[in-house]
Amino acid sequence: MATETELKLQLKPTDLPLLLAHPLLADATPAERLWNTYFDTPDLALKTRRMAVRERLAGEVWLLTVKTAGSSAGGVSRRREWEGLTTPGALDFAALVDDATLAAELMALRPALRPLFATDFARRRWVLNHAGAQVEVALDEGTVSVPGTALSEPLLELELELLSGPETALLSLADALRSYPGGPLDLLPSDVSKAQRGMALWERSLLDGA
């Protein structure tokens, strides 16, 4: 189990070339395509608990992720997270989650879990040393959708995840990315996760009868 601390930033598509030209982001890793399916029960038991369960295909590797409720303010979120190798559809929470109570609760919910929505995006990554911290910068560009419907929304966001060091470095790095000779960039903090965006789109599909 890890505690994820990250700052999520929204940006305009028109600002993307400026961001990619930023001197701090000169050495990107090759873009990685990530396909993600999010699950919940028909009565939205996970949403009620402010949790997310996700299967991810990264290259040829399948990963299962569980994220718990946490705190989020000013775009900075903190929450518990488990992630590990999986077989598609297995949802083996007993093997993944080292919190026995939570694992048992999730295993009890497993028969009722259904895929609700998906994200499909390309991710570019950088690992930066800034203000005494190591931070992973991830730029995600793609879509949020409800499979089986025509509902889809563009996804474009920047995530700064703290790997080590003081949390204040996240805000400091965000300021450094906003302000440079080619800028300034309009990077806005966001407390809305991909799971929350997907859930809102899925609920819209019910209202639309999609």
Backbone as CSV, one residue per row, in Angstrom:
resi,resn,N_x,N_y,N_z,CA_x,CA_y,CA_z,C_x,C_y,C_z
1,MET,0.844,-1.187,0.000,0.000,0.000,0.000,0.879,1.235,0.000
2,ALA,0.509,2.213,-0.804,1.228,3.473,-0.865,0.249,4.605,-0.623
3,THR,0.776,5.735,-0.193,-0.026,6.948,-0.109,0.343,7.832,-1.286
4,GLU,-0.632,8.114,-2.116,-0.413,8.928,-3.311,-0.677,10.386,-2.977
5,THR,0.306,11.233,-3.247,0.142,12.674,-3.081,0.439,13.327,-4.416
6,GLU,-0.550,13.980,-4.989,-0.343,14.567,-6.306,-1.121,15.863,-6.453
7,LEU,-0.659,16.672,-7.375,-1.321,17.919,-7.743,-1.790,17.769,-9.185
8,LYS,-3.091,17.920,-9.385,-3.674,17.794,-10.722,-3.916,19.189,-11.288
9,LEU,-3.511,19.383,-12.540,-3.640,20.673,-13.209,-4.334,20.494,-14.551
10,GLN,-5.304,21.354,-14.831,-5.968,21.375,-16.126,-5.278,22.408,-17.019
11,LEU,-5.228,22.119,-18.320,-4.669,23.079,-19.251,-5.505,23.122,-20.516
12,LYS,-5.383,24.219,-21.257,-6.112,24.382,-22.501,-5.347,23.691,-23.628
13,PRO,-6.056,23.093,-24.589,-5.369,22.486,-25.731,-4.438,23.454,-26.448
14,THR,-4.818,24.726,-26.477,-3.974,25.709,-27.169,-2.657,25.950,-26.436
15,ASP,-2.608,25.598,-25.139,-1.383,25.790,-24.361,-0.459,24.578,-24.417
16,LEU,-0.915,23.486,-25.025,-0.111,22.267,-25.031,1.250,22.446,-25.710
17,PRO,1.329,23.084,-26.880,2.668,23.277,-27.480,3.606,24.085,-26.595
18,LEU,3.064,25.094,-25.889,3.890,25.889,-24.984,4.417,25.031,-23.836
19,LEU,3.548,24.191,-23.291,3.967,23.330,-22.194,5.079,22.389,-22.636
20,LEU,4.923,21.773,-23.797,5.913,20.811,-24.272,7.240,21.478,-24.634
21,ALA,7.204,22.787,-24.861,8.437,23.518,-25.156,9.123,24.038,-23.895
22,HIS,8.531,23.775,-22.735,9.089,24.278,-21.479,10.472,23.660,-21.241
23,PRO,11.463,24.465,-20.844,12.810,23.923,-20.619,12.864,22.799,-19.589
24,LEU,11.990,22.814,-18.599,11.991,21.759,-17.589,11.517,20.420,-18.143
25,LEU,10.819,20.457,-19.277,10.224,19.246,-19.831,10.921,18.827,-21.125
26,ALA,12.224,19.033,-21.164,12.970,18.728,-22.388,13.163,17.236,-22.597
27,ASP,13.229,16.462,-21.525,13.572,15.036,-21.631,12.385,14.162,-21.254
28,ALA,11.435,14.042,-22.153,10.263,13.204,-21.897,10.563,11.756,-22.268
29,THR,9.937,10.838,-21.559,9.977,9.441,-21.980,9.021,9.282,-23.167
30,PRO,9.174,8.242,-23.977,8.214,8.018,-25.070,6.808,7.886,-24.523
31,ALA,5.840,8.422,-25.265,4.447,8.375,-24.810,3.990,6.925,-24.676
32,GLU,3.235,6.648,-23.612,2.710,5.319,-23.326,1.192,5.363,-23.422
33,ARG,0.613,4.413,-24.142,-0.846,4.357,-24.274,-1.418,3.562,-23.103
34,LEU,-2.418,4.111,-22.437,-3.032,3.480,-21.272,-4.534,3.362,-21.502
35,TRP,-5.043,2.121,-21.465,-6.478,1.857,-21.532,-6.949,1.476,-20.141
36,ASN,-8.005,2.122,-19.663,-8.453,1.948,-18.287,-9.962,1.722,-18.232
37,THR,-10.377,0.727,-17.459,-11.792,0.459,-17.226,-12.068,0.576,-15.731
38,TYR,-13.114,1.319,-15.386,-13.482,1.544,-13.988,-14.749,0.761,-13.665
39,PHE,-14.799,0.220,-12.452,-15.877,-0.659,-12.033,-16.640,-0.072,-10.853
40,ASP,-17.906,-0.448,-10.761,-18.705,-0.178,-9.565,-19.893,-1.131,-9.586
41,THR,-20.636,-1.148,-8.501,-21.840,-1.972,-8.416,-23.023,-1.174,-8.959
42,PRO,-24.146,-1.844,-9.279,-25.321,-1.111,-9.767,-25.809,-0.026,-8.813
43,ASP,-25.631,-0.232,-7.507,-26.051,0.795,-6.538,-24.907,1.723,-6.150
44,LEU,-23.786,1.651,-6.898,-22.648,2.568,-6.740,-22.055,2.515,-5.333
45,ALA,-21.789,1.301,-4.878,-21.219,1.124,-3.538,-19.828,1.758,-3.426
46,LEU,-19.037,1.679,-4.483,-17.697,2.267,-4.425,-17.769,3.798,-4.419
47,LYS,-18.655,4.344,-5.239,-18.813,5.802,-5.239,-19.225,6.295,-3.865
48,THR,-20.128,5.558,-3.220,-20.581,5.933,-1.877,-19.409,5.975,-0.907
49,ARG,-18.473,5.043,-1.076,-17.288,4.998,-0.213,-16.168,5.910,-0.713
50,ARG,-16.424,6.626,-1.803,-15.426,7.501,-2.432,-14.168,6.701,-2.782
51,MET,-14.394,5.541,-3.373,-13.313,4.660,-3.791,-13.369,4.470,-5.305
52,ALA,-12.263,3.971,-5.855,-12.210,3.655,-7.280,-11.486,2.328,-7.467
53,VAL,-12.031,1.502,-8.362,-11.393,0.243,-8.766,-11.190,0.313,-10.278
54,ARG,-9.967,0.048,-10.702,-9.615,0.233,-12.108,-8.758,-0.922,-12.607
55,GLU,-9.059,-1.385,-13.811,-8.149,-2.262,-14.537,-7.472,-1.439,-15.624
56,ARG,-6.157,-1.615,-15.763,-5.391,-0.832,-16.733,-4.556,-1.752,-17.608
57,LEU,-4.578,-1.493,-18.899,-3.678,-2.153,-19.827,-2.604,-1.155,-20.229
58,ALA,-1.368,-1.436,-19.836,-0.222,-0.589,-20.163,0.746,-1.422,-20.998
59,GLY,0.738,-1.184,-22.299,1.514,-2.055,-23.179,0.869,-3.428,-23.221
60,GLU,1.582,-4.434,-22.725,1.024,-5.785,-22.643,0.791,-6.206,-21.196
61,VAL,0.863,-5.253,-20.276,0.755,-5.540,-18.849,-0.598,-5.077,-18.324
62,TRP,-1.298,-5.979,-17.627,-2.560,-5.641,-16.982,-2.320,-5.343,-15.503
63,LEU,-2.907,-4.247,-15.017,-2.757,-3.824,-13.628,-4.132,-3.612,-13.004
64,LEU,-4.259,-3.997,-11.753,-5.453,-3.719,-10.962,-5.103,-2.658,-9.930
65,THR,-5.945,-1.641,-9.822,-5.696,-0.531,-8.900,-6.914,-0.297,-8.025
66,VAL,-6.667,-0.077,-6.745,-7.704,0.338,-5.791,-7.253,1.646,-5.160
67,LYS,-8.121,2.649,-5.206,-7.839,3.928,-4.556,-8.957,4.210,-3.559
68,THR,-8.569,4.626,-2.369,-9.552,4.895,-1.323,-9.881,6.376,-1.256
69,ALA,-10.872,6.687,-0.443,-11.208,8.082,-0.196,-10.014,8.776,0.434
70,GLY,-9.845,10.015,0.089,-8.749,10.786,0.667,-9.191,12.225,0.828
71,SER,-8.224,13.108,0.881,-8.519,14.538,0.965,-8.001,15.212,-0.291
72,SER,-8.695,16.259,-0.713,-8.282,17.001,-1.897,-8.658,18.452,-1.717
73,ALA,-7.669,19.319,-1.920,-7.903,20.754,-1.808,-6.889,21.485,-2.665
74,GLY,-7.371,22.438,-3.441,-6.483,23.216,-4.287,-5.764,22.387,-5.320
75,GLY,-6.365,21.250,-5.707,-5.754,20.379,-6.690,-4.835,19.334,-6.119
76,VAL,-4.430,19.465,-4.838,-3.536,18.501,-4.197,-4.379,17.434,-3.501
77,SER,-4.181,16.178,-3.888,-4.944,15.085,-3.290,-4.002,14.121,-2.584
78,ARG,-4.522,13.491,-1.516,-3.768,12.478,-0.763,-4.724,11.315,-0.517
79,ARG,-4.291,10.110,-0.899,-5.155,8.941,-0.722,-4.316,7.675,-0.741
80,ARG,-4.880,6.610,-0.164,-4.215,5.311,-0.185,-4.451,4.647,-1.539
81,GLU,-3.440,3.915,-1.980,-3.523,3.289,-3.294,-2.805,1.944,-3.273
82,TRP,-3.430,0.943,-3.909,-2.798,-0.353,-4.141,-2.820,-0.619,-5.638
83,GLU,-1.720,-1.116,-6.173,-1.668,-1.454,-7.590,-0.759,-2.654,-7.788
84,GLY,-1.186,-3.595,-8.626,-0.384,-4.782,-8.875,-0.828,-5.493,-10.132
85,LEU,-0.028,-6.460,-10.558,-0.331,-7.232,-11.757,-1.627,-8.004,-11.571
86,THR,-2.358,-8.180,-12.676,-3.644,-8.871,-12.600,-3.918,-9.608,-13.893
87,THR,-4.960,-10.411,-13.871,-5.540,-11.023,-15.053,-6.859,-10.321,-15.322
88,PRO,-7.147,-9.915,-16.557,-8.374,-9.173,-16.830,-9.609,-9.887,-16.284
89,GLY,-10.406,-9.143,-15.524,-11.641,-9.676,-14.962,-11.489,-10.417,-13.658
90,ALA,-10.248,-10.660,-13.211,-10.056,-11.438,-11.977,-10.477,-10.653,-10.741
91,LEU,-10.124,-9.373,-10.691,-10.466,-8.507,-9.552,-10.143,-9.198,-8.227
92,ASP,-8.908,-9.684,-8.116,-8.482,-10.430,-6.924,-7.981,-9.455,-5.862
93,PHE,-8.923,-8.885,-5.133,-8.571,-7.893,-4.118,-7.856,-8.528,-2.934
94,ALA,-8.135,-9.790,-2.660,-7.487,-10.467,-1.533,-5.979,-10.543,-1.741
95,ALA,-5.555,-10.713,-2.980,-4.119,-10.785,-3.270,-3.481,-9.409,-3.358
96,LEU,-4.282,-8.389,-3.650,-3.736,-7.049,-3.882,-3.682,-6.193,-2.626
97,VAL,-4.769,-6.170,-1.863,-4.939,-5.202,-0.769,-4.463,-5.813,0.541
98,ASP,-3.504,-5.162,1.202,-2.941,-5.688,2.442,-3.691,-5.223,3.692
99,ASP,-4.805,-4.523,3.500,-5.709,-4.174,4.587,-6.794,-5.254,4.601
100,ALA,-6.752,-6.164,5.584,-7.618,-7.343,5.576,-9.100,-6.976,5.568
101,THR,-9.468,-5.951,6.325,-10.876,-5.550,6.376,-11.347,-5.024,5.033
102,LEU,-10.551,-4.147,4.437,-10.908,-3.584,3.140,-10.925,-4.665,2.060
103,ALA,-9.950,-5.556,2.086,-9.896,-6.644,1.098,-11.153,-7.504,1.181
104,ALA,-11.585,-7.813,2.398,-12.790,-8.633,2.575,-14.027,-7.903,2.064
105,GLU,-14.111,-6.598,2.307,-15.249,-5.824,1.822,-15.295,-5.812,0.297
106,LEU,-14.137,-5.651,-0.310,-14.087,-5.608,-1.774,-14.387,-6.975,-2.381
107,MET,-13.905,-8.033,-1.746,-14.200,-9.378,-2.250,-15.695,-9.672,-2.149
108,ALA,-16.360,-9.151,-1.120,-17.802,-9.336,-0.996,-18.559,-8.589,-2.094
109,LEU,-18.009,-7.453,-2.516,-18.639,-6.670,-3.580,-18.334,-7.217,-4.971
110,ARG,-17.280,-8.005,-5.096,-16.773,-8.404,-6.414,-17.840,-8.992,-7.340
111,PRO,-18.735,-9.888,-6.883,-19.718,-10.451,-7.818,-20.638,-9.406,-8.450
112,ALA,-20.815,-8.276,-7.782,-21.730,-7.241,-8.285,-21.025,-6.166,-9.109
113,LEU,-19.693,-6.178,-9.161,-18.978,-5.126,-9.879,-19.170,-5.256,-11.384
114,ARG,-19.401,-4.102,-12.032,-19.598,-4.039,-13.471,-18.741,-2.918,-14.051
115,PRO,-18.257,-3.059,-15.289,-17.545,-1.937,-15.923,-18.521,-0.825,-16.270
116,LEU,-18.205,0.397,-15.849,-19.117,1.523,-16.081,-18.591,2.499,-17.115
117,PHE,-17.327,2.867,-17.017,-16.775,3.861,-17.929,-15.294,3.577,-18.145
118,ALA,-14.710,4.300,-19.101,-13.333,4.008,-19.495,-12.588,5.300,-19.799
119,THR,-11.278,5.235,-19.676,-10.411,6.304,-20.156,-9.376,5.696,-21.079
120,ASP,-9.012,6.442,-22.082,-8.036,5.995,-23.074,-7.156,7.200,-23.379
121,PHE,-5.891,7.119,-22.997,-5.046,8.295,-23.189,-3.583,7.904,-23.394
122,ALA,-2.862,8.839,-23.983,-1.409,8.728,-24.094,-0.795,9.512,-22.946
123,ARG,0.194,8.906,-22.292,0.856,9.552,-21.151,2.327,9.790,-21.470
124,ARG,2.744,11.027,-21.274,4.163,11.379,-21.339,4.638,11.683,-19.928
125,ARG,5.837,11.191,-19.589,6.330,11.312,-18.214,7.688,12.007,-18.171
126,TRP,7.882,12.713,-17.075,9.175,13.281,-16.719,9.381,13.065,-15.217
127,VAL,10.593,12.831,-14.784,10.915,12.802,-13.351,11.885,13.959,-13.103
128,LEU,11.436,14.901,-12.272,12.191,16.129,-12.034,12.602,16.228,-10.575
129,ASN,13.784,16.767,-10.350,14.238,17.125,-9.012,14.004,18.624,-8.847
130,HIS,13.175,18.969,-7.875,12.778,20.368,-7.729,12.528,20.679,-6.263
131,ALA,13.133,21.757,-5.764,12.891,22.267,-4.404,13.069,21.181,-3.348
132,GLY,14.097,20.355,-3.511,14.382,19.325,-2.525,13.508,18.098,-2.631
133,ALA,12.772,17.967,-3.724,11.866,16.828,-3.898,12.084,16.184,-5.264
134,GLN,11.635,14.949,-5.379,11.575,14.273,-6.668,10.102,14.137,-7.038
135,VAL,9.781,14.602,-8.226,8.384,14.678,-8.660,8.247,14.036,-10.036
136,GLU,7.243,13.169,-10.172,6.912,12.653,-11.494,5.852,13.550,-12.113
137,VAL,6.147,14.038,-13.302,5.209,14.854,-14.068,4.618,13.968,-15.156
138,ALA,3.293,13.889,-15.216,2.616,13.062,-16.216,1.622,13.917,-16.975
139,LEU,1.744,13.926,-18.291,0.821,14.637,-19.163,-0.077,13.608,-19.842
140,ASP,-1.375,13.682,-19.573,-2.342,12.722,-20.108,-3.230,13.411,-21.136
141,GLU,-3.310,12.802,-22.327,-4.108,13.373,-23.416,-4.908,12.259,-24.077
142,GLY,-6.248,12.354,-24.017,-7.067,11.310,-24.608,-8.536,11.577,-24.389
143,THR,-9.281,10.535,-23.969,-10.728,10.666,-23.821,-11.231,9.927,-22.581
144,VAL,-12.380,10.374,-22.089,-13.189,9.674,-21.100,-14.463,9.263,-21.824
145,SER,-14.904,8.010,-21.678,-16.066,7.565,-22.445,-16.878,6.536,-21.666
146,VAL,-18.103,6.328,-22.137,-18.974,5.272,-21.624,-19.103,4.239,-22.730
147,PRO,-18.458,3.069,-22.609,-18.522,2.066,-23.665,-19.964,1.676,-23.999
148,GLY,-20.212,1.479,-25.283,-21.546,1.118,-25.735,-22.447,2.301,-25.991
149,THR,-21.932,3.508,-25.750,-22.687,4.736,-26.023,-21.818,5.659,-26.866
150,ALA,-22.420,6.764,-27.301,-21.669,7.761,-28.060,-21.068,8.831,-27.160
151,LEU,-21.223,8.681,-25.857,-20.753,9.705,-24.920,-19.248,9.632,-24.738
152,SER,-18.603,10.756,-24.966,-17.155,10.843,-24.822,-16.774,12.287,-24.579
153,GLU,-15.738,12.501,-23.765,-15.226,13.844,-23.502,-13.712,13.841,-23.643
154,PRO,-13.134,14.947,-24.116,-11.671,15.018,-24.190,-11.044,15.072,-22.807
155,LEU,-9.870,14.519,-22.708,-9.118,14.509,-21.459,-7.746,15.116,-21.720
156,LEU,-7.415,16.156,-20.981,-6.096,16.769,-21.085,-5.743,17.333,-19.718
157,GLU,-4.792,16.720,-19.055,-4.426,17.172,-17.716,-2.974,16.844,-17.409
158,LEU,-2.454,17.572,-16.458,-1.088,17.400,-16.003,-1.133,16.990,-14.536
159,GLU,-0.428,15.923,-14.191,-0.377,15.458,-12.808,1.058,15.540,-12.305
160,LEU,1.231,16.148,-11.139,2.527,16.215,-10.466,2.441,15.320,-9.245
161,GLU,3.130,14.180,-9.276,3.066,13.226,-8.171,4.354,13.258,-7.366
162,LEU,4.210,13.420,-6.064,5.359,13.496,-5.171,5.939,12.100,-4.962
163,LEU,7.201,11.912,-5.364,7.889,10.642,-5.149,8.673,10.652,-3.846
164,SER,9.268,11.802,-3.528,9.989,11.967,-2.264,10.189,13.458,-2.021
165,GLY,10.357,13.808,-0.741,10.621,15.193,-0.409,9.382,15.931,0.065
166,PRO,9.496,17.246,0.266,8.400,18.032,0.847,7.256,18.249,-0.130
167,GLU,6.053,18.213,0.397,4.858,18.401,-0.422,4.808,19.784,-1.049
168,THR,5.412,20.770,-0.388,5.396,22.137,-0.920,6.047,22.236,-2.291
169,ALA,6.882,21.252,-2.634,7.548,21.272,-3.941,6.547,21.152,-5.085
170,LEU,5.385,20.527,-4.845,4.395,20.388,-5.913,3.891,21.759,-6.369
171,LEU,3.540,22.604,-5.412,3.053,23.939,-5.764,4.168,24.784,-6.364
172,SER,5.385,24.617,-5.842,6.517,25.358,-6.370,6.800,24.966,-7.816
173,LEU,6.733,23.663,-8.109,6.969,23.207,-9.478,5.855,23.685,-10.408
174,ALA,4.622,23.670,-9.928,3.515,24.173,-10.746,3.740,25.632,-11.122
175,ASP,4.223,26.429,-10.169,4.519,27.835,-10.455,5.635,27.954,-11.485
176,ALA,6.656,27.086,-11.366,7.766,27.125,-12.316,7.309,26.738,-13.722
177,LEU,6.358,25.826,-13.810,5.841,25.435,-15.123,4.955,26.522,-15.727
178,ARG,4.277,27.264,-14.879,3.411,28.336,-15.384,4.217,29.499,-15.946
179,SER,5.329,29.826,-15.306,6.043,31.068,-15.584,7.394,30.788,-16.229
180,TYR,7.498,31.101,-17.505,8.779,31.031,-18.199,8.662,31.889,-19.449
181,PRO,9.778,32.218,-20.130,9.722,33.180,-21.240,8.710,32.850,-22.330
182,GLY,8.440,31.569,-22.575,7.460,31.212,-23.595,6.037,31.264,-23.116
183,GLY,5.840,31.463,-21.824,4.516,31.444,-21.211,3.913,32.825,-21.136
184,PRO,3.092,33.107,-20.115,2.755,32.191,-19.023,1.697,31.164,-19.442
185,LEU,1.671,30.054,-18.725,0.717,28.995,-18.989,-0.428,29.067,-17.977
186,ASP,-1.610,28.780,-18.447,-2.795,28.798,-17.603,-3.045,27.389,-17.078
187,LEU,-2.301,26.992,-16.053,-2.426,25.668,-15.447,-3.276,25.801,-14.187
188,LEU,-4.491,25.264,-14.231,-5.447,25.476,-13.147,-5.568,24.238,-12.274
189,PRO,-5.422,24.388,-10.951,-5.609,23.240,-10.056,-7.008,22.658,-10.193
190,SER,-7.099,21.330,-10.110,-8.390,20.657,-10.220,-8.488,19.569,-9.166
191,ASP,-9.633,19.507,-8.484,-9.886,18.464,-7.496,-10.747,17.333,-8.066
192,VAL,-10.989,17.351,-9.372,-11.841,16.343,-10.012,-10.964,15.262,-10.626
193,SER,-11.124,14.032,-10.148,-10.329,12.913,-10.651,-10.903,12.378,-11.959
194,LYS,-10.122,11.541,-12.637,-10.625,10.875,-13.840,-11.835,10.013,-13.502
195,ALA,-11.789,9.340,-12.352,-12.917,8.504,-11.941,-14.174,9.349,-11.743
196,GLN,-14.050,10.521,-11.156,-15.216,11.381,-10.952,-15.771,11.877,-12.284
197,ARG,-14.880,12.204,-13.214,-15.333,12.635,-14.537,-16.065,11.500,-15.244
198,GLY,-15.496,10.297,-15.159,-16.123,9.157,-15.800,-17.472,8.829,-15.198
199,MET,-17.570,8.903,-13.870,-18.840,8.622,-13.200,-19.904,9.632,-13.609
200,ALA,-19.529,10.905,-13.700,-20.484,11.930,-14.121,-20.976,11.649,-15.542
201,LEU,-20.081,11.191,-16.406,-20.470,10.875,-17.781,-21.382,9.651,-17.814
202,TRP,-21.089,8.648,-16.982,-21.934,7.459,-16.920,-23.335,7.813,-16.422
203,GLU,-23.419,8.662,-15.397,-24.721,9.077,-14.878,-25.491,9.873,-15.937
204,ARG,-24.760,10.645,-16.736,-25.402,11.366,-17.839,-25.968,10.381,-18.862
205,SER,-25.263,9.275,-19.084,-25.761,8.283,-20.054,-27.095,7.701,-19.598
206,LEU,-27.283,7.575,-18.279,-28.565,7.061,-17.760,-29.691,8.071,-18.014
207,LEU,-29.390,9.356,-17.804,-30.398,10.392,-18.012,-30.748,10.529,-19.497
208,ASP,-29.728,10.369,-20.341,-29.937,10.510,-21.782,-30.544,9.252,-22.399
209,GLY,-30.537,8.154,-21.631,-30.997,6.909,-22.198,-30.069,6.362,-23.245
210,ALA,-28.778,6.758,-23.128,-27.794,6.361,-24.146,-27.503,4.882,-24.068
